[in-house]
Amino acid sequence: MWPAGAKIISQLNLQLGIRSVNFIVNFGLGRRAHKALLNFKGRKAGEETVKTLFLLVVGPYANSVIKAICMFWPRLFELCQRNRVVQMVILGAIAITIVPAAHGQTNLILNGSFEQPDISPAYESSAQSMPNWNASDIPGTSIVLWRGGGGANPGPEDGNQDIVFNAGGTAAGAYLEQTFSTDIGGRYELSFYVGHGGNGGGDMAVEAELFDSSSNVIASIIGHDDDNGNNWAPQITLSFTTDSTTTRLRLTDVSTGIDASDCILDNVAVIPLFVPMSPAIVSQPTNVMVLEGSAAGFAVTATGTDPLNYQWLLNGVPLSNGGEFSGSSTTNLLLTDTTTNDVGEYTVIITNAYGSVTSLVATLSFVFPPSICSQPLPQTNEVGASFTLGLLASGTTPLAYQWQNSSGPILGATNATLAFSPAQTNNSDNYFVVVTNAYGSVTSSVAPVFVYQPVEVLTQPSNLVVPAYAPATFSVTASGFPDPTSFQWILNGTNLAGATSSTLTIANAGLVNAGSYQVLIGNGYSEISSDFASLNIAPTILLPFTGSTNIFGRDATISVLAYGSGALTYQWYFNGVAIGGATLPIIVFPSIQFTNAGFYSLVVNSPYGAVTNVPAQLTVIQVGYSFGFYPGLTLSGAVEQSYIIFRSNNLADTNATVTMTNLTLTSTNELWVDTSVDASSPINSQFFYWAVLAQ
């Protein structure tokens, strides 16, 4: 069946051997039926035949049709080879024209009817000048080119001219020679006509001898006239086989009893009966690509004289049947369960008795389904970053890629890499890619992608100044994707144990807590440190001056205990007036005087604030004393200070006051006893004792 869509228009008048063939080719185009009549009209061997073919093939499968014609109609292919003139024109169609070979007819003998040169109007001419023939020049013999049937000679067997030997009664022995091309192993038929001219008797005869290229006789025959005078004998024929590429024909006059008789020769022909053909390849083996382990095959179509022998080769080494190979000596080489050892270049050598031909190289190669050499890797990147997922796959190209995530195939994601630029948080997903080719598919491993928003501090912690042992609280707010979940507060570069929330509270802030605070915030993918925030303790008076009573002349001090961050400065005030030089937390009074008595206050300053010790009274008394279960008292005062001791038994009566003594202290505390009183007497009066500074 011709391929659909092909149309053949043919016109043919061709002789193939001695057979006449009428052949009809049917083919279809849509619902219309077309017919092409290939008309082969032959004539009997030896007759002149027109060899002209015009074949037009149109349609999208024109090439296939022409190839099929040559494949299934080898005689036509042989004709194409033999004539060597084949014209193909491809222009939306294919036209093939086969024209005759150089000799223009089946007859291999040129000028076999002796029509050249045309000697009209003369009757005879020397045969020495005939094209394509070599004529002998033997003394006593004659050989002339004769025109027409003048005199006693019969007319030419064909055409207008013929050859006449021994004209005028000359001796026999003259000859003609011509060399023509032949094929080794070819089988041919020689034919010629012999006639009797003149009025004499005798046997008119021509010996035909065929010589190979080494001048060895390969065949011969003698043709005689018909003994009836003035007539042509029936055609004389001789079949012969050649073993060289050229053959020489000699036609010699071997007539006897000539005596006024002429030997006439005409219409010499050599017709191929069988022309051996060396192998020729019509359809070359083609490249094959298969999956490893599957079957494969190569095929060749060839023409030539049978038998044709085939030998398939792999990389130049002849193959034999067995294992995965079969058909190694046929037109079709088959392989089963192919392995890597079968990959290579295949050729086939086709031979017969007349030659050999080697096909073009056809390769067997493996195709491979996709496989993944390098899987896509998980990716974690921040928002706005650019990154790609990728893999390395192998397999027979072309490879197709389709990336997918939890939502299914990703539109347009059909490359070996999947780009994210700029990345967004909604790109976070699980990704994989399916790789396919004509021979299978493979799915990559899943590559998780997470796009995070780096942590950003929205509200920084603030600097704090608090009184000593007051509560202090730092706090921070931050954002990110995912939300920040990690907080670590740091004091002066050291992580604070347990301080892992967005708020840090110090219940009793002291100097040990003062310093530089910072918090490290994270969300599992990024971290950021807050700004530094300081905690300082405002000046605080822990032990204030609340007032004191001092004995005149003795050393005395007033002081405070203050606490706070940074350098503390002090300023004492006496009765509201700053005391020059009183800038320490303590004031020392050596031998305090009554003039030192009054109200004292203190202001404590630092870079973080100020605090005031409210005014408190300092009192100076003349002497201090204490009493016991004895008549007298213990004086407290300044050493070497003199005191007057008085006694009275009635404080309401000034006349009852008695000066007892003038006592100078030798120590800050000294016991004085009233020796004038018997302390053991139960009838003693009650006495009151006191002392004053001696003036």
C-alpha positions as CSV (number, residue, x, y, z in Angstrom):
1,M,0.0,0.0,0.0
2,W,1.3,3.4,-0.9
3,P,1.5,5.9,2.0
4,A,-1.7,8.0,2.4
5,G,-1.4,11.3,0.6
6,A,0.9,10.1,-2.2
7,K,0.0,10.4,-5.8
8,I,1.8,8.8,-8.7
9,I,1.6,10.0,-12.3
10,S,3.6,7.7,-14.6
11,Q,4.3,7.3,-18.2
12,L,6.5,4.4,-19.2
13,N,7.7,2.7,-22.4
14,L,10.3,0.2,-21.2
15,Q,11.7,-3.1,-22.3
16,L,12.8,-5.5,-19.6
17,G,14.6,-8.4,-21.2
18,I,12.2,-10.1,-23.5
19,R,9.1,-9.8,-21.3
20,S,6.2,-7.5,-21.7
21,V,4.4,-6.5,-18.5
22,N,1.4,-4.4,-17.8
23,F,1.3,-3.3,-14.1
24,I,-1.3,-1.3,-12.3
25,V,-0.6,0.5,-9.0
26,N,-3.6,1.5,-6.9
27,F,-3.3,4.1,-4.2
28,G,-5.6,6.4,-2.3
29,L,-5.9,10.1,-1.5
30,G,-8.9,10.8,0.8
31,R,-11.9,9.1,-0.8
32,R,-10.6,9.5,-4.3
33,A,-9.0,6.6,-6.1
34,H,-6.2,7.1,-8.5
35,K,-4.6,4.7,-10.9
36,A,-1.2,4.7,-12.6
37,L,-0.6,2.4,-15.5
38,L,3.0,1.3,-15.7
39,N,3.2,0.0,-19.3
40,F,6.1,-2.3,-20.2
41,K,6.1,-3.1,-23.8
42,G,8.9,-5.4,-24.9
43,R,9.9,-6.8,-28.1
44,K,11.7,-10.0,-28.9
45,A,15.4,-10.1,-28.1
46,G,17.4,-8.2,-30.7
47,E,14.8,-5.7,-31.6
48,E,15.4,-2.0,-31.0
49,T,13.6,-0.9,-27.8
50,V,12.8,2.6,-26.5
51,K,14.0,3.0,-22.9
52,T,12.5,6.1,-21.5
53,L,10.7,6.5,-18.2
54,F,9.0,9.5,-16.8
55,L,7.7,8.9,-13.2
56,L,6.3,11.8,-11.2
57,V,5.4,11.3,-7.5
58,V,3.8,14.1,-5.5
59,G,2.6,14.4,-2.0
60,P,4.2,14.4,1.5
61,Y,5.4,10.8,1.2
62,A,7.1,11.1,-2.3
63,N,10.5,10.0,-1.0
64,S,8.9,6.9,0.6
65,V,7.1,6.0,-2.6
66,I,10.2,6.2,-4.8
67,K,12.1,4.1,-2.3
68,A,9.3,1.5,-2.3
69,I,9.2,1.4,-6.1
70,C,12.9,0.6,-6.2
71,M,12.5,-2.0,-3.4
72,F,9.6,-3.9,-4.8
73,W,10.5,-3.4,-8.5
74,P,14.1,-4.4,-8.6
75,R,14.2,-4.7,-12.4
76,L,13.6,-1.0,-12.6
77,F,16.3,-0.4,-10.0
78,E,18.7,-2.5,-12.2
79,L,17.8,-0.4,-15.1
80,C,18.6,2.7,-13.2
81,Q,22.0,1.3,-12.2
82,R,22.8,0.0,-15.7
83,N,22.0,3.2,-17.5
84,R,23.8,5.3,-14.8
85,V,21.7,8.4,-15.7
86,V,19.1,9.0,-13.1
87,Q,17.7,12.5,-12.6
88,M,15.7,13.4,-9.4
89,V,14.1,16.7,-8.8
90,I,12.5,17.4,-5.5
91,L,10.3,20.5,-5.4
92,G,7.1,19.5,-3.6
93,A,7.3,16.4,-5.8
94,I,9.8,13.9,-7.1
95,A,10.3,13.3,-10.8
96,I,12.6,10.6,-12.1
97,T,13.7,10.4,-15.6
98,I,15.7,7.4,-16.9
99,V,17.4,8.0,-20.2
100,P,19.2,5.5,-22.4
101,A,22.9,4.7,-21.8
102,A,25.5,6.0,-24.1
103,H,24.9,3.3,-26.7
104,G,21.3,4.3,-27.0
105,Q,20.0,0.8,-27.6
106,T,20.3,-2.8,-26.3
107,N,22.8,-3.7,-29.0
108,L,26.3,-3.4,-27.6
109,I,27.8,-3.3,-31.2
110,L,28.0,0.2,-32.6
111,N,27.2,0.7,-36.3
112,G,26.2,-2.9,-36.5
113,S,24.0,-2.1,-39.5
114,F,26.9,-0.4,-41.2
115,E,24.8,2.7,-41.9
116,Q,27.8,5.0,-41.2
117,P,29.2,6.6,-43.1
118,D,26.3,7.3,-45.4
119,I,27.8,6.6,-48.9
120,S,24.8,7.7,-50.9
121,P,24.6,8.1,-53.8
122,A,27.7,5.8,-54.4
123,Y,27.3,2.1,-54.3
124,E,30.4,1.1,-52.6
125,S,33.1,2.6,-50.4
126,S,36.2,1.4,-48.6
127,A,35.3,-0.2,-45.2
128,Q,38.5,1.2,-43.8
129,S,36.8,4.4,-42.9
130,M,33.7,2.9,-41.1
131,P,33.2,4.3,-37.6
132,N,33.7,1.9,-34.7
133,W,35.0,-0.9,-36.9
134,N,38.6,-2.0,-37.7
135,A,38.8,-3.5,-41.2
136,S,41.6,-5.8,-42.3
137,D,43.9,-4.8,-45.1
138,I,45.1,-8.2,-46.4
139,P,46.5,-8.3,-50.0
140,G,44.3,-10.3,-52.4
141,T,41.2,-9.9,-50.2
142,S,38.6,-7.2,-50.3
143,I,36.1,-5.7,-47.9
144,V,33.8,-2.9,-49.0
145,L,30.8,-0.9,-47.6
146,W,28.0,-1.5,-50.1
147,R,24.8,0.6,-50.5
148,G,21.5,-0.9,-51.9
149,G,20.9,-4.1,-53.7
150,G,22.4,-3.2,-57.0
151,G,23.7,-5.8,-59.4
152,A,23.3,-9.4,-58.3
153,N,23.4,-8.6,-54.6
154,P,20.3,-8.7,-52.4
155,G,19.2,-5.6,-50.6
156,P,20.5,-5.0,-47.1
157,E,18.9,-7.0,-44.3
158,D,18.1,-3.7,-42.6
159,G,18.8,-0.1,-43.5
160,N,20.4,0.9,-46.7
161,Q,24.0,-0.4,-46.4
162,D,25.8,-3.7,-45.7
163,I,29.3,-5.2,-46.0
164,V,30.6,-7.1,-49.0
165,F,33.6,-9.5,-48.7
166,N,35.6,-10.9,-51.7
167,A,34.0,-8.5,-54.2
168,G,35.0,-9.3,-57.8
169,G,36.1,-12.8,-56.9
170,T,38.9,-11.8,-54.6
171,A,40.2,-14.3,-52.0
172,A,38.6,-14.9,-48.6
173,G,40.3,-13.9,-45.3
174,A,39.3,-10.3,-44.8
175,Y,37.8,-9.4,-41.5
176,L,36.1,-6.7,-39.3
177,E,36.8,-6.2,-35.6
178,Q,35.1,-4.2,-32.8
179,T,35.7,-4.2,-29.0
180,F,32.8,-3.6,-26.7
181,S,32.3,-3.4,-22.9
182,T,31.0,-6.5,-21.0
183,D,30.4,-7.5,-17.5
184,I,32.3,-10.3,-15.9
185,G,30.0,-13.3,-15.7
186,G,27.6,-11.6,-18.1
187,R,25.7,-13.7,-20.7
188,Y,25.2,-12.3,-24.2
189,E,23.8,-13.2,-27.5
190,L,25.6,-12.5,-30.8
191,S,23.5,-12.3,-34.0
192,F,24.3,-11.4,-37.6
193,Y,23.1,-12.1,-41.1
194,V,25.0,-13.7,-44.0
195,G,24.0,-13.4,-47.6
196,H,25.1,-14.5,-51.1
197,G,25.8,-12.0,-53.8
198,G,26.8,-12.3,-57.4
199,N,26.1,-15.0,-59.9
200,G,28.8,-17.4,-59.0
201,G,28.7,-20.5,-56.8
202,G,30.5,-21.4,-53.7
203,D,29.8,-21.4,-49.9
204,M,29.5,-17.9,-48.5
205,A,30.4,-18.0,-44.9
206,V,31.5,-15.7,-42.0
207,E,33.2,-16.9,-38.9
208,A,32.4,-14.9,-35.7
209,E,35.1,-15.2,-33.0
210,L,34.8,-13.6,-29.5
211,F,38.1,-12.9,-27.6
212,D,38.5,-11.9,-24.0
213,S,40.9,-9.1,-22.8
214,S,43.8,-11.6,-23.0
215,S,42.9,-12.5,-26.7
216,N,41.7,-15.9,-25.7
217,V,38.8,-17.2,-27.8
218,I,35.8,-17.6,-25.6
219,A,33.3,-18.5,-28.4
220,S,33.0,-18.8,-32.2
221,I,30.5,-19.8,-34.9
222,I,30.5,-19.9,-38.7
223,G,27.4,-18.5,-40.4
224,H,26.6,-19.7,-44.0
225,D,24.4,-18.3,-46.7
226,D,21.2,-20.2,-47.5
227,D,22.6,-21.8,-50.7
228,N,19.6,-20.4,-52.6
229,G,21.5,-17.5,-54.1
230,N,20.7,-13.9,-53.8
231,N,19.0,-14.4,-50.5
232,W,19.8,-13.8,-46.8
233,A,20.2,-16.8,-44.6
234,P,18.2,-16.9,-41.4
235,Q,19.7,-14.9,-38.5
236,I,22.8,-16.6,-37.1
237,T,23.0,-16.5,-33.2
238,L,25.6,-17.4,-30.6
239,S,25.3,-17.2,-26.8
240,F,28.4,-16.6,-24.8
241,T,29.5,-15.8,-21.3
242,T,32.3,-13.3,-20.5
243,D,35.0,-13.3,-17.9
244,S,36.4,-9.8,-18.6
245,T,35.2,-6.3,-18.8
246,T,35.9,-6.0,-22.6
247,T,35.3,-8.4,-25.4
248,R,36.6,-8.3,-29.0
249,L,34.4,-9.5,-31.9
250,R,36.1,-10.6,-35.1
251,L,34.0,-11.3,-38.2
252,T,36.2,-13.1,-40.9
253,D,35.3,-14.1,-44.4
254,V,35.8,-17.9,-44.6
255,S,33.9,-18.4,-47.9
256,T,34.9,-21.2,-50.3
257,G,34.4,-21.6,-54.1
258,I,34.0,-17.9,-54.4
259,D,34.2,-17.6,-58.2
260,A,32.3,-14.4,-59.0
261,S,30.3,-14.6,-55.7
262,D,30.2,-12.1,-52.9
263,C,29.8,-12.8,-49.2
264,I,27.5,-10.2,-47.6
265,L,27.3,-9.3,-43.9
266,D,24.7,-7.1,-42.2
267,N,22.9,-6.3,-38.9
268,V,25.5,-7.5,-36.4
269,A,24.3,-7.2,-32.8
270,V,25.3,-8.3,-29.3
271,I,22.4,-8.3,-26.9
272,P,22.8,-8.8,-23.1
273,L,20.9,-11.8,-22.0
274,F,22.0,-11.7,-18.5
275,V,24.0,-8.8,-16.9
276,P,25.3,-9.7,-13.4
277,M,24.8,-7.0,-10.8
278,S,27.1,-6.4,-7.9
279,P,25.2,-5.8,-4.7
280,A,23.7,-2.3,-4.2
281,I,21.9,-1.0,-1.1
282,V,18.5,0.4,-1.6
283,S,17.7,1.1,2.0
284,Q,20.4,1.6,4.5
285,P,20.2,0.4,8.1
286,T,19.2,3.2,10.5
287,N,20.3,4.2,13.9
288,V,18.5,2.5,16.8
289,M,18.0,3.8,20.3
290,V,16.5,1.4,22.9
291,L,16.3,1.0,26.6
292,E,19.0,-1.2,28.0
293,G,17.8,-4.8,28.2
294,S,15.2,-4.4,25.5
295,A,15.2,-5.8,22.0
296,A,16.6,-4.0,19.0
297,G,17.1,-4.7,15.3
298,F,18.7,-3.4,12.1
299,A,17.5,-4.0,8.5
300,V,18.9,-3.5,5.1
301,T,17.4,-3.7,1.6
302,A,19.7,-4.5,-1.3
303,T,19.6,-5.5,-4.9
304,G,22.0,-7.5,-7.1
305,T,22.4,-10.8,-8.7
306,D,21.4,-13.6,-6.5
307,P,22.4,-15.1,-4.3
308,L,23.2,-12.2,-2.0
309,N,25.2,-13.0,1.1
310,Y,24.9,-10.8,4.3
311,Q,27.4,-10.4,7.1
312,W,26.6,-8.0,9.9
313,L,29.4,-6.5,11.9
314,L,29.7,-4.7,15.3
315,N,32.5,-2.2,15.4
316,G,34.1,-4.0,12.5
317,V,33.9,-7.5,14.0
318,P,31.7,-10.0,12.2
319,L,28.8,-11.3,14.3
320,S,27.4,-14.8,14.5
321,N,24.1,-16.1,15.8
322,G,24.0,-16.9,19.4
323,G,23.4,-15.1,22.7
324,E,21.4,-12.0,22.0
325,F,22.1,-12.1,18.2
326,S,20.1,-13.7,15.5
327,G,19.9,-13.1,11.8
328,S,23.6,-12.1,11.5
329,S,23.7,-13.4,7.9
330,T,20.3,-12.1,6.8
331,T,18.8,-8.8,5.9
332,N,17.5,-8.4,9.4
333,L,19.8,-8.5,12.5
334,L,17.9,-9.0,15.7
335,L,19.1,-8.4,19.3
336,T,17.4,-9.5,22.5
337,D,18.2,-8.4,26.0
338,T,20.7,-5.8,24.9
339,T,23.6,-4.9,27.1
340,T,26.3,-2.2,27.1
341,N,28.5,-4.6,25.1
342,D,26.0,-4.3,22.2
343,V,26.4,-0.5,22.0
344,G,28.4,0.6,19.0
345,E,28.5,0.9,15.2
346,Y,26.8,-1.7,13.1
347,T,27.4,-2.3,9.4
348,V,26.5,-5.1,7.0
349,I,28.6,-6.4,4.1
350,I,26.6,-7.7,1.2
351,T,28.4,-9.9,-1.3
352,N,27.6,-12.0,-4.4
353,A,29.7,-13.5,-7.1
354,Y,30.2,-10.1,-8.7
355,G,31.2,-7.9,-5.9
356,S,30.4,-6.5,-2.5
357,V,29.1,-3.4,-0.8
358,T,29.3,-2.2,2.8
359,S,26.4,-0.3,4.3
360,L,26.6,3.0,6.1
361,V,27.2,2.9,9.8
362,A,24.1,2.6,12.0
363,T,24.6,3.0,15.7
364,L,22.9,1.2,18.6
365,S,22.7,3.4,21.6
366,F,20.8,3.2,24.8
367,V,18.2,5.6,25.9
368,F,17.7,6.1,29.6
369,P,14.8,7.1,31.7
370,P,15.4,10.0,34.0
371,S,17.4,9.5,37.2
372,I,18.4,12.1,39.8
373,C,22.1,12.5,40.5
374,S,21.7,15.3,43.0
375,Q,18.6,16.0,45.0
376,P,17.2,19.5,45.7
377,L,18.3,20.7,49.1
378,P,16.2,22.3,51.9
379,Q,16.4,26.1,51.9
380,T,15.9,28.5,54.7
381,N,16.2,32.2,53.8
382,E,14.9,35.5,54.9
383,V,12.3,37.6,53.2
384,G,13.6,39.5,50.2
385,A,16.5,37.1,49.6
386,S,17.1,35.4,46.2
387,F,17.8,31.7,46.0
388,T,17.0,28.7,43.9
389,L,16.1,25.1,44.3
390,G,17.8,22.8,41.9
391,L,18.7,19.3,41.0
392,L,21.0,17.4,38.7
393,A,19.3,14.8,36.5
394,S,20.5,12.4,33.9
395,G,18.8,10.5,31.2
396,T,18.1,10.7,27.5
397,T,17.3,14.2,26.4
398,P,15.1,16.1,26.2
399,L,14.3,16.1,29.9
400,A,11.2,17.9,31.1
401,Y,10.8,19.3,34.6
402,Q,7.7,20.1,36.7
403,W,8.1,21.6,40.1
404,Q,5.3,21.1,42.6
405,N,4.4,22.0,46.2
406,S,1.5,21.3,48.5
407,S,-0.8,23.1,46.1
408,G,0.2,20.9,43.1
409,P,2.1,21.8,39.9
410,I,3.6,25.3,39.9
411,L,2.7,27.2,36.7
412,G,5.7,27.9,34.6
413,A,8.1,26.0,36.9
414,T,9.5,23.7,34.2
415,N,13.3,24.1,34.5
416,A,15.9,22.2,36.4
417,T,16.0,25.1,38.9
418,L,13.2,26.9,40.7
419,A,14.0,30.5,41.5
420,F,12.7,32.6,44.4
421,S,13.4,36.3,43.9
422,P,12.5,38.1,46.1
423,A,11.4,35.4,48.6
424,Q,8.3,35.9,50.6
425,T,6.9,34.2,53.7
426,N,4.1,32.6,51.7
427,N,6.8,30.7,49.7
428,S,7.3,28.5,52.7
429,D,6.3,25.0,51.6
430,N,7.5,21.6,50.7
431,Y,8.8,21.4,47.1
432,F,9.7,18.5,44.8
433,V,10.1,18.1,41.0
434,V,9.0,15.4,38.6
435,V,11.5,14.8,35.8
436,T,10.3,13.0,32.6
437,N,11.4,12.0,29.2
438,A,10.1,9.8,26.5
439,Y,11.2,6.7,28.5
440,G,10.0,7.3,32.0
441,S,9.8,9.7,34.9
442,V,11.3,10.1,38.4
443,T,10.3,12.2,41.4
444,S,12.8,14.0,43.5
445,S,12.9,14.0,47.3
446,V,11.0,16.8,49.1
447,A,12.9,19.9,49.8
448,P,11.4,22.0,52.6
449,V,11.6,25.8,52.0
450,F,11.1,28.2,54.8
451,V,11.2,32.0,54.4
452,Y,11.4,33.9,57.6
453,Q,10.9,37.5,58.6
454,P,14.0,38.6,60.6
455,V,13.2,39.7,64.2
456,E,12.7,43.5,64.5
457,V,12.6,45.4,67.7
458,L,9.5,47.6,67.8
459,T,9.9,49.1,71.3
460,Q,13.4,49.4,72.8
461,P,13.9,49.0,76.6
462,S,14.2,52.4,78.4
463,N,16.9,53.7,80.7
464,L,15.8,53.5,84.4
465,V,16.8,55.4,87.5
466,V,15.2,54.1,90.7
467,P,15.8,54.6,94.4
468,A,17.8,52.0,96.2
469,Y,15.9,48.8,96.7
470,A,12.9,50.0,94.8
471,P,11.5,47.7,92.0
472,A,12.8,48.2,88.4
473,T,11.2,46.9,85.2
474,F,12.6,46.7,81.6
475,S,10.4,45.6,78.7
476,V,10.7,45.2,74.9
477,T,8.3,44.4,72.0
478,A,9.4,42.8,68.8
479,S,8.0,41.2,65.6
480,G,9.1,38.6,63.0
481,F,7.9,35.5,61.2
482,P,7.5,33.3,63.1
483,D,6.8,35.4,66.1
484,P,9.8,35.9,68.5
485,T,9.8,33.3,71.2
486,S,13.3,33.6,72.6
487,F,14.5,36.4,75.0
488,Q,17.7,36.5,76.9
489,W,18.4,39.6,79.1
490,I,22.0,40.5,79.5
491,L,23.7,42.7,82.2
492,N,27.1,44.1,81.5
493,G,27.7,41.3,78.9
494,T,26.6,38.4,81.2
495,N,23.4,36.5,80.6
496,L,21.0,36.7,83.5
497,A,19.8,33.4,84.6
498,G,16.0,33.0,84.2
499,A,15.6,36.3,82.5
500,T,14.0,34.9,79.4
501,S,10.8,36.8,78.8
502,S,10.0,40.1,77.1
503,T,9.9,41.8,80.5
504,L,12.6,41.9,83.2
505,T,11.6,43.0,86.7
506,I,14.1,43.5,89.5
507,A,12.2,43.5,92.8
508,N,14.8,45.3,95.0
509,A,17.2,47.2,92.7
510,G,20.5,47.9,94.3
511,L,24.0,48.9,93.1
512,V,24.6,45.2,92.3
513,N,21.8,45.4,89.7
514,A,23.0,48.7,88.2
515,G,24.6,48.6,84.8
516,S,23.9,48.2,81.1
517,Y,21.1,45.9,80.1
518,Q,20.4,44.4,76.7
519,V,18.0,41.7,75.5
520,L,18.8,39.1,72.7
521,I,15.6,38.3,70.8
522,G,15.1,35.3,68.4
523,N,12.4,33.4,66.5
524,G,14.4,30.3,65.7
525,Y,15.7,31.7,62.4
526,S,17.2,35.0,63.3
527,E,18.3,36.9,66.3
528,I,18.7,40.6,67.1
529,S,20.0,42.5,70.2
530,S,18.1,45.4,71.5
531,D,19.6,48.7,72.3
532,F,21.4,49.1,75.6
533,A,19.4,50.4,78.5
534,S,20.9,51.5,81.8
535,L,19.7,50.9,85.3
536,N,21.0,53.4,87.9
537,I,20.2,53.9,91.6
538,A,19.2,57.4,92.6
539,P,20.9,58.9,95.7
540,T,19.3,57.4,98.7
541,I,20.0,58.1,102.5
542,L,19.9,54.8,104.2
543,L,20.9,56.0,107.7
544,P,19.8,59.7,108.1
545,F,20.9,62.2,110.7
546,T,17.9,62.5,113.0
547,G,19.3,64.7,115.7
548,S,21.7,64.2,118.7
549,T,22.5,65.4,122.2
550,N,26.2,66.1,123.0
551,I,28.1,67.1,126.1
552,F,29.9,70.3,126.0
553,G,33.6,70.1,125.4
554,R,33.6,66.5,124.3
555,D,34.2,65.3,120.7
556,A,31.1,64.8,118.7
557,T,30.0,63.7,115.2
558,I,27.0,63.8,113.0
559,S,26.7,61.6,109.9
560,V,24.6,59.9,107.3
561,L,24.9,56.7,105.2
562,A,24.0,57.5,101.6
563,Y,23.7,55.0,98.6
564,G,23.4,55.4,94.9
565,S,25.0,55.1,91.4
566,G,27.9,57.2,90.3
567,A,29.8,59.7,92.5
568,L,27.9,61.1,95.4
569,T,28.4,64.6,96.6
570,Y,27.4,66.1,100.0
571,Q,26.6,69.5,101.3
572,W,25.7,70.1,105.1
573,Y,23.6,73.0,106.2
574,F,23.5,74.6,109.7
575,N,20.3,76.3,110.4
576,G,19.6,76.5,106.7
577,V,23.0,77.9,105.8
578,A,25.5,75.8,103.9
579,I,28.5,74.9,105.9
580,G,31.7,75.7,104.1
581,G,33.8,72.6,103.5
582,A,31.2,70.3,105.0
583,T,31.1,68.1,101.9
584,L,31.5,64.7,103.5
585,P,28.8,62.4,104.8
586,I,30.1,63.1,108.4
587,I,30.9,66.3,110.4
588,V,33.3,66.0,113.3
589,F,33.1,68.4,116.3
590,P,36.3,68.3,118.4
591,S,35.3,69.7,121.9
592,I,31.8,70.6,120.9
593,Q,30.6,74.0,122.0
594,F,27.3,75.4,122.8
595,T,27.6,77.4,119.6
596,N,27.5,74.2,117.6
597,A,24.0,73.5,118.8
598,G,21.3,74.0,116.2
599,F,19.5,72.3,113.2
600,Y,21.6,70.4,110.7
601,S,20.5,69.2,107.2
602,L,22.2,67.5,104.3
603,V,21.7,67.4,100.5
604,V,23.2,64.3,98.7
605,N,23.7,64.7,94.9
606,S,24.7,62.3,92.0
607,P,24.3,62.3,88.2
608,Y,21.0,60.5,88.8
609,G,19.4,62.9,91.3
610,A,19.5,64.4,94.7
611,V,18.1,63.6,98.2
612,T,17.9,65.7,101.3
613,N,18.3,64.8,105.0
614,V,15.7,66.9,106.6
615,P,16.9,69.3,109.4
616,A,17.6,67.5,112.7
617,Q,18.6,69.2,116.0
618,L,22.0,68.9,117.5
619,T,21.8,69.8,121.3
620,V,24.9,70.6,123.5
621,I,24.5,70.1,127.3
622,Q,26.9,71.2,130.0
623,V,27.4,67.8,131.5
624,G,25.9,64.5,131.5
625,Y,25.3,62.4,134.6
626,S,23.7,59.3,135.8
627,F,22.6,58.1,139.2
628,G,22.7,54.9,141.2
629,F,21.7,53.6,144.6
630,Y,24.2,55.7,146.4
631,P,24.4,59.4,147.5
632,G,26.1,61.1,144.6
633,L,26.3,60.9,140.8
634,T,28.4,59.9,137.8
635,L,29.5,62.9,135.7
636,S,30.1,62.7,131.9
637,G,32.0,65.6,130.4
638,A,35.2,66.8,129.0
639,V,38.4,65.8,130.6
640,E,39.9,68.6,132.7
641,Q,36.6,70.4,132.7
642,S,35.5,71.7,136.1
643,Y,32.0,71.2,137.3
644,I,30.2,72.5,140.5
645,I,28.1,69.9,142.2
646,F,25.0,70.9,144.1
647,R,22.7,69.2,146.6
648,S,19.2,70.0,147.7
649,N,16.5,68.2,149.7
650,N,13.8,70.5,148.5
651,L,14.0,71.7,144.9
652,A,11.2,74.2,145.5
653,D,13.3,76.0,148.1
654,T,16.3,77.7,146.6
655,N,17.7,78.2,150.1
656,A,17.9,74.5,150.5
657,T,20.6,74.3,147.7
658,V,24.0,73.5,149.0
659,T,27.2,73.7,146.9
660,M,29.0,70.4,147.5
661,T,32.2,70.6,145.6
662,N,34.1,71.8,142.5
663,L,35.1,68.7,140.5
664,T,37.6,68.6,137.6
665,L,37.2,65.5,135.5
666,T,40.2,63.4,134.9
667,S,38.2,61.2,132.6
668,T,35.2,61.6,130.5
669,N,33.1,59.7,133.1
670,E,33.8,60.1,136.8
671,L,31.9,58.9,139.9
672,W,31.4,61.4,142.8
673,V,30.0,60.2,146.1
674,D,28.6,62.4,148.9
675,T,30.6,61.2,151.8
676,S,28.8,63.4,154.2
677,V,25.8,61.3,154.1
678,D,25.5,57.9,155.8
679,A,23.9,56.0,153.1
680,S,23.1,53.2,155.4
681,S,21.1,55.2,157.9
682,P,17.4,54.7,157.5
683,I,16.6,58.2,158.8
684,N,18.6,60.1,156.1
685,S,16.7,62.7,154.2
686,Q,16.2,62.4,150.4
687,F,18.7,64.5,148.4
688,F,18.8,65.8,144.8
689,Y,22.2,66.2,143.1
690,W,23.2,68.1,140.0
691,A,26.2,69.7,138.4
692,V,27.0,72.8,136.3
693,L,30.0,74.1,134.5
694,A,32.3,76.0,136.7
695,Q,32.7,79.5,135.3
